[in-house]
Amino acid sequence: MATTALLALALIACDTSDDGLSYTAPDNICGIPADKKVLEALLDDGNKFEQSTGHFSLQEGQFCHMYVDENDSVISDAAWHQNRYKLSDYFLTYDVKGLRYLREGEFASWNNGVVALIQCPGVSEKGDVLTVEVSDMRWNEKSQELLEKLAPSYFNAYEEKLGCRS
């Protein structure tokens, strides 16, 4: 009986480790390459991980849900805009605290999100400029720093996947 109890405790301890996630972290956000170590730190722990793009393509403005135990954990949301759209326009109706513009205004971050503006003419009928936001749904004091670390390579990979670079 005591052996069974110890074995059960050992199995529970293996399921919920402070050393990492209970599932394998992805190296992409719905097919767009992303830093696996950063995603591992951003994603919630749980038993089941899945991603869903819904029905929109990249050219339409893809919305990617990253679920842990069927709850949103990290989300990537893209939307097309007309040619003169600027990154500062994104925040005209979106009040965020702790807003920081980084890399000479290439992207901006706040406590639970990061957004970039990608010039990409001729790819979508909806516009020539794409905003891509990544949000940590259950953010904490480390989220902004992690999202800033994820941003450069993820946004570059997004741009390449769309074929925006000339």
Disulfide bonds with the S-S distance in Angstrom:
Cys30-Cys64 1.92
Cys120-Cys164 1.83
